[in-house]
Structure formats: C-alpha cells, structure tokens
Amino acid sequence: MSLWQIIRRLYPYVLPYRGLVISTLLLTLVGSLAAQVNPFVLRYTVDTVQGLVDKGLGLAQGANLLLAVTALLLGKEVINTFIQFGQKFYGEKIRINVSSTLHQSAVDKILSYQLGFYSDSGNQTGKLQTRIDRGVESLMKLVQNFFIDILPLFANSIVALIIMFMANMYVGLVALGILPIYFWISYRQADKLNGVRRSLRGLREQRSQGLINIIDSIVVIKSFVREDYEGEKQAGMQRNLVTTQLETRKTNFLFDGLKTFVEQIGVVLIIILTAYLVLDRQISIGAIMFHILLFNNVSAPIRQLHRIYDEMNEALTYSEGFFDILDATTETERTGPTPPDQLRGAFSLRHVDFTYPSGTQALHDVSLTIAAGQTTALVGLSGAGKSTILNLLCKFYEPNSGEMLLDGRPLSDYDTHALRQRIGLVLQKNHIFKGSIEENIRYGNFEATLDEIKAAAKQAYLHDQIMALPQQYQSDAQQLSGGQQQRIAIARLFLKNPPIIFLDEPTASLDAIATEQIKNSLDAIKQGRTVVIISHSLAQIVDSDCIYVMKQGRAVESGTHDELYDKRGAYREIFDASARSLNIEKLARVMVDDGDEVEDTAA
C-alpha cells in the first residue's frame, strides 16, 4: 500500500475526531510562528550589542536590552510550553481513540467471518495476532508522526524557509536546494527496504506462531523428548530473523550517514554564504546567526526523517497485513429470515460437494435426509466427512455445490445467528473460557439463574464434583480435568435447551461410568428433538432411528442398525471391528458366567 492509500483508509477512523484535528492544526500554526521568534530576537540582539560596542558603550547602556530580551524569550517559552502540551495531548488523544477503533474493527471483522477464513494457512492464530497488533501499532505511529512530529516540524520548516527567502533570496535558495537531495536519498532508502520489510513481517509472524505451537504442544514435546528439536527449529527462525534485521539496520545506517552528510553540507554553505554577505556589507553580522537558526528550523524535519521515515515504512508494510484482515474476501455470515420458534429440524442434503479452503475435498455428491424429531447417526472411519456435514448444517461453511434444506427451505436463507440459537452443539473437545465454572455453563444461556445452572450441572452429572471444590461454582473452569470440562460443555447444552442437537463424539473423553451417566441424560433430552450424533461408541448409535455410513466423503449406506448389520457391508465391517476392539466375546462370557452364578445362588 502507498502512503496515500493508507491515509485514505485511515480517514473514516479519524473523521469522528475532526474537532481535535482542527485544534491540533491551529496549535501547530501558532507554534510554527512562535518557533521563529528566536532567530529574530537573536539577530536584533547581536546587531544592537555590536552597535553598542562600536560606540564604546557598556553594560549600563545594554541592561535594558538584556532584560527585554530575557522577558521576551521566557514569555515565548511559557506560551510555547502550553502550545506543545496541547499539540501532544490532542495528538495523543487522536492516536488512542483511533487505535481503539481500529482494533475493535479488526475484532468485529474476525467474529463475522466463516470458519473458512481461519482454515487458511495464512490466518493462523499467531499470524493474525501479530498482524493485528503490529498493524495497529504501526498505523498509530503514523498518526502520531503526523499530528505530533511531522506536522509541527514541517510547519516550522515551511515558515522558516519563507522567512529565509524574504530575508535573502540566495540563502533561501541554498536551503531549498538541499531538501530535494535529502528526500531523494530517503526515497531510495525506503525503496531498497520495501521487500526486506515484508520478509521481516513474515518472519515475525512465523516466530509468534511457532511459540504458540510450542505452548499448545508442550505435553507431546516432552513425552517424546523433543525439546532440543523444537528449540533448534525455533532457533533457525530466530537466525533468519536476526539476519534480516541486521540487513535492515545496515541499510539504514548507510543511508542515514549519507543524509547527515548532505545536511552538514547545507550548514557549511549557509555559513560561507552569510559570512561572504557580511563581508560584502550586504547583511549585518547578526544575520549570520539569524540564517543559521532559520536553517536549523528548516533542517529539523531532515534530522527527524531518518526515524520518522523508518516508522512510516514499517506502517506501510504492516498496514497491508492489517487491512487484509478487514478486506478479506471470505464471505461473512449471512442474514435472512429468522427461523420459527417451533423449528421442526428436518434437514435434507441433495448432491452436496464441499472442499475446504486448504484444497481438501471432504464431501462428494452427498445426499441424505435427517428426519425431524428423530435421532440420526453418522458413522465411518476418521476423515470420512462426518464432522464436515455438521459444519455445513451449522453454516460454518457453505457447500461448493448441491442443495441443503431445513424444513423444506434452503438453509442459506435462514439468519445464521438465529439458526444457531436453535442448535445445540457438543464437540469431542470443547473450548473452556477463562473464568469460573458458573460463567462457562452460563454461556449456554446468559439469562439463566444460578438454580438453572445447577440443574443443568446435575443433568450432566457434574454438580456433586463442583460442590466438592473449595470455591464450588466460582472455581476456575480451566483447572478441571478433561472429562469435567466435557461435562461443562454438555451442561451448556442442557441450559440452552435447543430443538436441534448435534453431538460430535460427546463422550469421547469420559470414563465408562461417566459415559453411561451422560448417555442417560442425553437419551432424556433427545425426546422430541432432532438429533444428529457422531460416535465410535456402539452404545451411542445402535438405537438411532437412522444411521448413515460415510466412506471417503460419500454416504454409502443408510438404514437402522439391524438393516445395516444384515447387509454385511461397510457398517457391518465397522461394527465388527468395534466389537473386536472391545473384546465383546470375552465380556459376554463374563456376563453370562456372572448371570449363572447369580441364578445358582438364588436356587
């Protein structure tokens, strides 16, 4: 992005604070005029003192002059202190407010995107976080540089340059001639660093993502004793980052040295020219200091540009990544008619194909019907496309082709948020938010009372375990075991009490007793609701009203448990494998022997 493009993008965010902008501009104008007082006072003082010396007069005659000059300069500094305070305070107020608005805009956008946005390899957690943080930070440096640094400096420079031309055209031309050379060097510096900065941004994003991956995978890393491997992998990224950073610094130091050299040439030329004009009796000796101080005001932005230009170019680089988030082409969640409160929950998929943003095709010409008020099970090997179907039914993704209906109406027509209010989703691994157990369960219904929360916890067989904790419902939910956290997710479902329920391995992380308890609770809540369940547990699927067998993204069989078992097809193969893995035959013999012992004892 060019600087002009960034300014255009920032304009809507700065516009609400135009009153502060106008105040800053007025203060900048007054401050620019006040900054030129010193050269005039110094020229007048030097010339007057020189005149007194030439006449043989001393301190007694010059005391009034010294007092007047002192009062004037001190008064100017007092006024300038208030001006600078206003400039910096208003500029900082603009920066902070715009920063908050930009950050919130990014958050709102991220919340509005479908899951496909997050499936893209370029939108991993660490990369998004770096892009937003560094993007907002660099954009705010641009705002700060403009309102607090660049604007006052350039205003001072322009006013000083005009005064120099008015005082002596030749001196003004020398000062003006130095500026294009300096700006050309700065332009070449920015152009040379442009590609390097993009590489630097990518390396920083990789470093952030790598650190997050280490933290998330620390158990696996330690169990396989791969600390050295992961450390070396991270060190490799650090070495690449260090090399790129040093290349950036080397280029900066080289060009900064050239710019300082050009600036000093300007100072030397001003001194030589003004000294010549004094000797030629064209200007007074005080004019030497007068023009040097004015050139100092002209060159002040030049001395700051090596820093400001560096930060501006960083803003150019990181703003691209930030605005990419705001401009992502991924379709946002649709709005439409609100589903009725008495939603039946009859789904129909007709010839649906779906490919993830990564390029993996998960569904091929899938057609199936989910009857209202009944339990439908999806079974199949891992990667068969079962969870993908739930993702499509929840409108987390849109199918590439085919038709999806809910109660006879296209699923895409429904308002997404209103639809999800009527769907309860329990996953194999559910996220637990930082906060108390009560807050996490209440996520299912923010209007719920504490008694309702406790009732939901009881249905999930979690209440007694919570009451055994020191802080009970105020305990940190993230400190619970995996099984207890899964029960929190199920308690959310009970609290939400939706007409449609999707269960994706809801008891996978629970022990046998907990699984039986939760199954009993889920059996109770299933009554009269549309339920779609994915499970490798035989007990969860055998009593389903309809079972669809998925294989490599296709629905290959459907029917009840007995019908599918008798077909001796894919379902029979999965069922028999599950039975063997559970050692059903041995369990059955144990149960039979135990039953015989009970009968003998009774006899």
C-alpha positions in Angstrom: 0.0 0.0 0.0 1.1 3.5 -0.7 1.1 6.3 1.9 -1.8 8.0 0.2 -3.8 4.7 0.2 -3.2 4.3 3.9 -4.3 7.9 4.6 -7.5 7.3 2.7 -8.2 4.1 4.7 -7.5 5.9 8.0 -9.7 8.9 7.1 -13.0 7.4 8.2 -11.4 6.5 11.5 -10.0 10.0 12.1 -13.1 11.8 10.8 -15.1 11.5 14.1 -12.3 13.4 15.9 -12.2 16.3 13.4 -12.6 18.8 16.2 -9.4 17.5 17.8 -7.7 17.6 14.4 -8.6 21.2 13.8 -7.4 22.2 17.3 -4.1 20.4 16.6 -3.7 22.2 13.3 -4.4 25.6 14.8 -1.9 25.0 17.7 0.6 23.8 15.1 0.3 27.0 13.1 0.7 29.2 16.3 3.6 27.0 17.4 5.3 27.4 13.9 5.1 31.2 14.2 6.4 31.1 17.8 9.4 28.9 16.7 10.6 31.8 14.5 10.9 34.3 17.4 14.4 33.2 18.4 16.1 34.0 15.1 14.6 37.5 15.0 15.5 38.2 18.7 19.0 36.8 18.2 19.6 38.9 15.1 18.3 42.1 16.8 20.3 41.3 19.9 23.6 40.7 18.1 23.2 43.8 15.9 22.3 46.0 18.8 25.1 44.7 21.0 27.5 45.2 18.1 26.3 48.8 17.7 26.8 49.5 21.4 30.3 48.0 21.4 31.2 50.0 18.3 30.1 53.2 20.2 32.1 52.3 23.2 29.1 51.8 25.4 28.9 49.0 28.0 26.7 47.0 30.3 24.9 50.0 31.8 23.5 51.0 28.4 22.7 47.4 27.4 21.0 46.3 30.6 17.5 47.3 29.4 18.1 45.4 26.2 19.1 42.2 28.1 16.1 42.5 30.4 13.7 43.0 27.5 15.3 40.1 25.5 15.1 37.8 28.6 11.5 38.7 29.3 10.5 38.1 25.6 12.3 34.8 25.3 11.0 33.5 28.6 7.4 34.6 27.8 7.7 32.9 24.4 8.9 29.7 26.1 6.0 29.8 28.6 3.5 30.2 25.7 5.3 27.5 23.7 5.1 25.1 26.6 1.3 25.3 26.6 1.2 25.1 22.8 3.4 21.9 22.8 1.3 20.4 25.6 -1.9 21.0 23.5 -0.3 19.6 20.4 0.9 16.4 22.1 -2.2 15.9 24.2 -4.6 16.4 21.3 -2.4 14.3 19.0 -2.2 11.5 21.6 -5.9 11.7 22.1 -6.5 11.2 18.4 -4.0 8.3 18.4 -5.5 6.5 21.3 -9.1 6.8 20.1 -8.2 5.8 16.5 -6.2 2.9 17.8 -9.1 1.6 19.9 -11.5 2.0 16.9 -9.1 0.1 14.5 -8.6 -2.7 17.0 -12.3 -3.1 17.6 -12.9 -3.1 13.8 -10.5 -6.0 13.4 -12.2 -7.9 16.2 -15.6 -7.3 14.7 -14.4 -8.5 11.3 -12.8 -11.6 12.7 -16.0 -12.5 14.6 -18.0 -12.1 11.4 -16.0 -14.4 9.1 -16.9 -18.1 8.5 -14.6 -20.9 9.6 -13.1 -21.0 6.1 -11.2 -17.8 6.9 -9.4 -19.5 9.8 -8.7 -22.6 7.8 -6.4 -20.7 5.5 -2.7 -21.3 6.4 -2.0 -17.6 6.3 -4.6 -16.9 9.0 -3.2 -19.0 11.9 -3.6 -17.6 15.4 -0.1 -16.3 15.9 0.0 -14.7 12.4 -3.4 -13.0 12.9 -2.3 -11.7 16.4 1.0 -10.3 15.0 -0.8 -8.8 12.0 -3.4 -7.0 14.2 -1.0 -5.9 17.0 1.8 -4.7 14.8 -0.6 -3.3 12.2 -2.5 -1.1 14.7 0.8 -0.2 16.4 2.5 0.9 13.1 -0.6 2.8 12.0 -0.8 4.6 15.3 2.9 5.6 14.8 1.9 7.0 11.5 -0.9 9.1 13.2 1.5 10.1 16.0 4.2 11.1 13.5 1.7 13.2 11.5 0.0 15.0 14.3 2.8 15.1 16.9 6.0 15.0 15.0 5.8 15.7 11.2 3.1 18.3 11.1 4.8 20.7 13.6 8.2 20.1 12.2 7.2 20.7 8.6 5.1 23.7 9.5 8.2 25.2 11.2 10.3 24.3 8.2 8.0 25.9 5.7 7.5 29.1 7.8 11.3 29.3 8.3 12.0 28.8 4.6 9.6 31.6 3.6 11.3 33.9 6.1 14.7 33.0 4.7 13.6 33.9 1.2 12.1 37.1 2.4 15.4 38.0 4.2 17.8 36.9 1.4 16.8 35.0 -1.7 20.3 33.5 -2.2 20.4 32.0 1.3 16.8 30.7 0.8 17.8 29.0 -2.5 20.7 27.2 -0.8 18.4 25.9 1.9 15.8 24.9 -0.6 18.4 23.2 -2.8 19.5 20.8 0.0 16.0 19.4 0.6 15.3 17.5 -2.7 18.7 15.7 -2.4 17.8 14.6 1.1 14.3 13.5 0.2 15.7 11.6 -2.8 18.1 9.7 -0.6 15.2 8.9 1.8 13.1 7.7 -1.1 15.9 5.4 -2.3 16.3 4.1 1.3 12.6 3.2 1.5 12.5 1.6 -1.9 15.5 -0.6 -1.0 14.0 -1.7 2.3 10.5 -2.4 1.0 11.0 -6.1 0.1 13.1 -6.7 3.2 10.4 -5.3 5.5 7.8 -7.7 4.1 10.2 -10.6 4.7 10.7 -9.3 8.2 7.0 -9.2 8.8 6.6 -12.8 7.6 9.4 -14.0 9.9 7.9 -12.2 12.9 4.6 -13.9 12.2 6.3 -17.3 12.0 8.1 -16.7 15.2 4.8 -15.8 17.0 3.1 -18.9 15.5 6.0 -21.1 16.5 5.9 -20.0 20.1 2.1 -20.7 20.3 2.6 -24.1 18.7 5.3 -25.0 21.4 3.0 -23.9 24.2 0.0 -25.8 22.8 2.0 -29.0 22.1 4.2 -28.9 25.2 2.9 -32.3 26.5 3.6 -34.1 23.3 7.0 -32.4 23.0 8.1 -33.5 26.5 6.6 -37.0 26.2 8.7 -37.6 23.0 11.7 -35.7 24.5 11.8 -33.3 21.5 12.8 -30.2 23.4 16.1 -29.9 21.6 14.4 -30.4 18.2 11.8 -27.8 18.8 14.4 -25.4 20.3 16.6 -25.8 17.2 13.6 -25.2 14.9 12.8 -22.0 16.7 16.4 -21.0 16.8 16.5 -21.4 13.0 13.7 -18.9 12.6 15.5 -16.6 15.0 18.7 -16.8 13.0 16.7 -15.9 9.8 15.1 -13.0 11.7 18.4 -11.8 13.0 20.0 -11.9 9.5 17.1 -9.9 8.0 17.1 -7.4 10.9 20.9 -6.8 10.5 20.4 -6.3 6.8 17.7 -3.7 7.6 19.9 -1.9 10.1 23.0 -1.9 7.8 21.0 -0.3 5.0 19.5 2.3 7.4 22.9 3.2 8.8 24.4 3.6 5.4 21.6 5.9 4.1 21.4 7.8 7.4 25.1 8.6 7.1 24.5 10.0 3.6 21.6 12.1 4.8 23.6 13.6 7.7 26.5 14.4 5.3 24.0 16.3 3.0 22.6 18.2 5.9 26.0 19.3 7.1 26.9 20.4 3.6 23.9 22.7 3.8 25.0 24.2 7.1 28.5 24.8 5.7 27.1 26.5 2.6 24.9 28.8 4.8 27.8 29.8 7.0 30.1 30.5 4.0 27.4 32.5 2.1 26.2 34.6 5.0 29.9 35.3 6.0 30.5 36.5 2.4 27.4 38.7 2.5 28.5 40.2 5.9 32.0 41.0 4.5 30.4 42.5 1.4 28.3 44.7 3.7 25.0 43.3 2.3 23.8 42.0 5.7 24.6 42.6 9.3 26.7 40.2 11.4 23.6 39.2 13.4 22.1 37.9 10.1 24.6 35.1 10.2 23.1 33.6 13.4 19.7 34.6 12.1 20.0 32.4 8.9 21.7 29.6 10.7 18.9 29.3 13.2 16.3 29.5 10.4 18.1 26.8 8.5 18.1 24.8 11.7 14.3 25.1 11.7 14.3 24.1 8.0 16.5 21.1 8.6 14.8 19.9 11.8 12.5 17.6 9.8 15.5 16.3 7.9 17.2 15.3 11.2 14.0 13.5 12.2 13.2 11.9 8.9 15.6 9.0 9.4 13.4 7.9 12.3 10.0 9.0 11.0 10.6 7.6 7.6 11.6 4.3 9.1 8.4 4.1 11.2 6.3 5.3 8.2 7.7 2.5 6.0 7.0 0.0 8.8 3.5 1.3 8.8 3.3 0.8 5.0 4.4 -2.8 5.5 2.3 -3.9 8.5 -0.8 -1.9 7.4 -1.1 -4.2 4.4 -1.5 -7.2 6.7 -3.9 -5.4 8.9 -6.1 -4.1 6.1 -6.0 -7.6 4.5 -7.9 -8.8 7.6 -10.5 -6.0 7.2 -10.8 -6.7 3.4 -10.7 -10.5 3.5 -12.9 -11.8 0.7 -14.1 -14.7 2.8 -17.9 -14.5 2.8 -19.3 -13.1 6.1 -22.2 -14.9 7.8 -25.5 -14.2 6.1 -28.5 -12.6 7.5 -32.0 -13.6 6.5 -35.4 -14.6 7.8 -35.5 -15.7 11.5 -36.3 -19.4 11.9 -39.6 -20.0 13.6 -39.6 -20.8 17.4 -41.2 -24.2 16.6 -38.5 -25.3 14.2 -39.1 -28.9 13.2 -35.5 -29.6 12.3 -35.9 -31.7 9.1 -32.7 -31.4 7.1 -32.2 -32.6 3.5 -28.8 -32.7 1.7 -29.0 -33.2 -2.1 -25.9 -33.9 -4.1 -23.6 -31.8 -1.9 -19.9 -31.3 -2.7 -17.6 -29.5 -0.4 -13.9 -28.6 -0.5 -12.0 -27.0 2.4 -10.0 -23.8 1.8 -6.9 -25.9 2.1 -7.9 -27.7 -1.1 -9.0 -31.0 0.5 -12.4 -32.2 -0.9 -14.3 -33.6 2.1 -17.7 -34.4 0.5 -18.5 -36.0 -2.8 -22.2 -35.9 -4.1 -23.6 -36.5 -0.6 -27.4 -36.9 -0.3 -29.1 -37.7 3.0 -32.2 -36.9 4.9 -32.4 -36.1 8.7 -36.0 -36.6 9.9 -37.5 -34.1 12.3 -37.8 -35.3 15.9 -35.6 -38.4 15.3 -32.0 -39.4 16.0 -29.7 -39.8 13.1 -26.2 -41.2 13.5 -23.2 -40.7 11.2 -20.6 -43.4 11.3 -17.4 -44.0 9.4 -13.7 -44.0 9.7 -11.8 -40.9 10.6 -11.7 -38.4 7.7 -14.9 -39.8 6.1 -16.6 -36.4 6.2 -18.9 -36.8 9.3 -17.9 -33.7 11.1 -17.9 -31.8 7.8 -21.6 -32.4 7.5 -22.2 -31.0 10.9 -20.1 -27.9 10.0 -22.3 -27.4 6.9 -25.5 -27.9 8.9 -24.3 -25.2 11.4 -23.5 -22.9 8.4 -19.9 -22.7 9.5 -19.1 -23.3 5.8 -21.1 -23.1 2.5 -21.2 -26.1 0.2 -19.5 -25.8 -3.2 -22.4 -27.3 -5.0 -25.7 -29.1 -4.2 -28.7 -28.1 -2.1 -29.2 -28.0 1.7 -32.8 -27.6 3.0 -34.2 -27.1 6.5 -37.9 -27.7 6.9 -38.2 -27.5 3.1 -36.5 -24.1 2.8 -32.9 -23.5 1.7 -30.6 -23.5 4.7 -28.7 -20.5 3.3 -31.9 -18.4 3.5 -32.1 -18.5 7.3 -30.5 -15.9 9.5 -27.3 -17.5 10.7 -27.3 -16.3 14.3 -30.9 -17.0 14.8 -30.5 -20.5 13.4 -27.6 -21.3 15.7 -29.6 -20.1 18.7 -31.8 -23.2 18.0 -28.9 -25.6 17.6 -27.0 -27.2 20.4 -23.5 -28.4 19.5 -21.3 -30.6 21.7 -17.9 -31.5 20.2 -15.2 -34.0 21.1 -13.1 -31.2 22.5 -15.0 -28.2 23.7 -13.4 -24.8 24.5 -13.4 -23.7 28.1 -13.2 -20.0 28.6 -11.0 -18.3 31.2 -13.4 -17.8 34.1 -15.5 -19.6 36.7 -17.5 -22.8 36.2 -20.7 -20.8 36.6 -19.6 -18.4 33.8 -18.8 -21.2 31.5 -22.0 -23.0 32.0 -24.0 -19.7 31.7 -22.5 -19.4 28.2 -25.4 -21.6 27.1 -27.9 -19.0 28.3 -26.9 -15.7 29.7 -30.4 -15.1 31.2 -30.2 -18.3 33.3 -30.4 -18.2 37.1 -28.0 -19.9 39.4 -30.6 -22.6 40.2 -31.0 -23.3 36.4 -27.2 -23.6 36.1 -27.1 -26.1 39.0 -29.9 -28.1 37.4 -28.0 -28.3 34.1 -24.9 -29.3 36.0 -26.9 -32.1 37.7 -28.1 -33.3 34.4 -24.5 -33.5 33.2 -23.6 -35.4 36.4 -21.2 -32.6 37.4 -22.9 -30.9 40.3 -21.6 -33.2 43.0 -18.0 -32.8 41.8 -18.4 -29.0 41.7 -19.7 -28.9 45.2 -16.6 -30.8 46.4 -14.3 -28.0 45.1 -13.2 -25.3 47.6 -14.8 -22.5 45.6 -17.6 -24.6 44.1 -19.2 -22.9 41.1 -16.7 -20.0 41.4 -13.7 -22.3 40.8 -11.5 -21.8 37.7 -13.1 -23.9 35.0 -9.8 -24.3 33.1 -8.3 -26.1 36.1 -10.8 -29.0 35.8 -9.9 -32.3 34.2 -10.7 -33.0 30.6 -13.7 -35.1 31.5 -15.1 -32.5 33.8 -14.6 -29.8 31.1 -16.6 -32.0 28.7 -19.4 -32.2 31.2 -19.4 -28.4 31.3 -20.0 -28.4 27.6 -22.9 -30.8 28.0 -24.3 -28.7 30.8 -24.3 -25.8 28.4 -26.4 -27.9 26.0 -28.9 -28.7 28.7 -29.1 -25.0 29.7 -29.6 -23.9 26.1 -32.3 -26.5 25.6 -32.4 -26.2 21.8 -34.8 -28.1 19.4 -31.9 -29.4 17.3 -28.9 -31.1 18.8 -25.6 -32.1 17.1 -23.3 -34.4 19.0 -19.8 -35.0 17.7 -18.2 -37.7 20.0 -19.7 -36.1 23.1 -18.4 -38.7 25.5 -15.0 -39.5 23.9 -13.0 -38.1 26.8 -15.2 -39.6 29.6 -14.7 -42.7 31.6 -17.1 -45.7 31.3 -19.3 -44.7 34.3 -19.5 -41.0 33.2 -20.3 -42.1 29.6 -23.2 -44.2 30.9 -24.4 -41.3 33.0 -24.2 -38.8 30.2 -25.8 -41.3 27.8 -28.8 -41.5 30.1 -29.0 -37.7 30.3 -28.7 -37.3 26.5 -31.4 -40.0 26.0 -33.7 -37.9 28.1 -33.1 -34.7 26.3 -33.3 -36.3 22.8 -37.0 -36.9 23.2 -39.0 -34.9 20.6 -35.9 -33.3 19.2 -33.9 -33.6 16.0 -30.6 -35.2 17.0 -27.5 -35.9 14.8 -24.8 -37.9 16.5 -21.3 -38.9 15.5 -19.8 -41.5 17.7 -17.4 -44.5 17.6 -19.3 -45.9 20.6 -21.6 -48.7 19.7 -24.0 -47.8 22.6 -24.5 -44.3 21.2 -25.6 -45.4 17.7 -27.3 -48.7 17.8 -30.6 -47.3 18.9 -30.6 -44.4 16.4 -33.7 -44.1 14.1 -31.4 -43.9 11.1 -27.7 -44.5 10.5 -25.7 -43.1 7.6 -22.4 -44.7 6.8 -19.7 -42.4 5.5 -16.7 -43.5 3.5 -14.2 -41.2 1.8 -16.6 -38.3 1.7 -19.6 -40.3 0.4 -22.7 -41.7 2.0 -22.5 -45.4 1.1 -25.2 -46.9 3.3 -28.2 -45.9 5.3 -30.8 -47.7 7.5 -31.4 -48.9 11.0 -28.8 -50.9 12.9 -30.5 -54.2 12.2 -30.9 -53.4 8.5 -27.3 -52.3 8.0 -25.9 -55.2 10.0 -27.8 -57.7 7.9 -26.4 -56.1 4.7 -22.9 -57.2 5.6 -21.4 -54.1 4.1 -19.4 -51.2 5.3 -21.5 -50.8 8.5 -21.1 -54.5 9.4 -17.3 -54.1 8.9 -17.1 -51.1 11.2 -19.4 -52.7 13.8 -17.5 -56.0 13.9 -14.1 -54.1 14.2 -15.5 -52.1 17.1 -16.8 -55.3 18.8 -13.4 -56.9 18.5 -11.6 -53.9 19.8 -13.9 -54.0 22.9 -13.3 -57.8 23.2 -17.1 -58.2 23.2 -17.0 -62.0 23.2 -15.0 -62.2 26.5 -17.2 -59.5 28.1 -20.2 -61.5 27.0 -18.8 -64.7 28.6 -18.0 -62.9 31.8 -21.6 -61.5 31.9 -23.1 -64.9 31.2 -20.9 -66.6 33.9 -21.8 -63.9 36.3 -25.5 -64.4 35.5 -25.2 -68.2 36.0 -23.6 -67.6 39.4 -26.5 -65.3 40.4 -29.0 -68.0 39.3 -27.2 -70.7 41.3 -27.1 -68.5 44.4 -30.8 -67.8 44.0 -31.5 -71.5 43.6 
